Every structure is written in C-alpha cells, then in structure tokens.
Amino acid sequence: MAFLSVEDAAHLLRMEYVEMPGLALTAWQAQRLCNLSCEVCDGALRTLLDAGFLRQTTDRRYMRPGSSPSVSAASSNT
C-alpha cells in the first residue's frame, strides 16, 4: 500500500483521469488503481469533487464533468 498524502493521491488520480478520457471509476476501483488506503482515496476523491475536477454519477462512479464513460468502465460490475 502506498503511503501518499491526500494531496499527492489527488494529483495521481488527476493524472490518471487526464490520461484516460472517459474513465469512470468507483471509489474501490480508484483505490485499487493507485494502490491507496481507503481513507486517503476517499479524501483525494473528495478533493477532486470539491475542485470540480470530478463529478459522481448516479451509479457512484467518479468521472470528469462533460465526459461519457468508456465502454470497459461502463460495463464493469465492480
């Protein structure tokens, strides 16, 4: 498990979303993708939501405002 600050984790997640347009992740998927603790991941996602960088969909996925989910992320059941 990586020991990153919430700010560093938010930066890492931001880079992933910029690199992969249409990325739509649940909190658990974001945590696994970046190898973060639950607490750090939740704080990073909240930081990105508060900054308007991410939005949360009705199915609790986090994605960039104005983007549509990619096929693989949209069809995932995890």
C-alpha positions, 0 to 999 in steps of 0.5 A, spaced: 500 500 500 502 506 498 503 511 503 501 518 499 498 524 502 491 526 500 494 531 496 499 527 492 493 521 491 489 527 488 494 529 483 495 521 481 488 520 480 488 527 476 493 524 472 490 518 471 483 521 469 487 526 464 490 520 461 484 516 460 478 520 457 472 517 459 474 513 465 469 512 470 471 509 476 468 507 483 471 509 489 474 501 490 476 501 483 480 508 484 483 505 490 485 499 487 488 503 481 493 507 485 494 502 490 491 507 496 488 506 503 481 507 503 481 513 507 486 517 503 482 515 496 476 517 499 479 524 501 483 525 494 476 523 491 473 528 495 478 533 493 477 532 486 469 533 487 470 539 491 475 542 485 470 540 480 475 536 477 470 530 478 463 529 478 459 522 481 454 519 477 448 516 479 451 509 479 457 512 484 462 512 479 467 518 479 468 521 472 470 528 469 464 533 468 462 533 460 465 526 459 461 519 457 464 513 460 468 508 456 465 502 454 470 497 459 468 502 465 461 502 463 460 495 463 464 493 469 460 490 475 465 492 480 
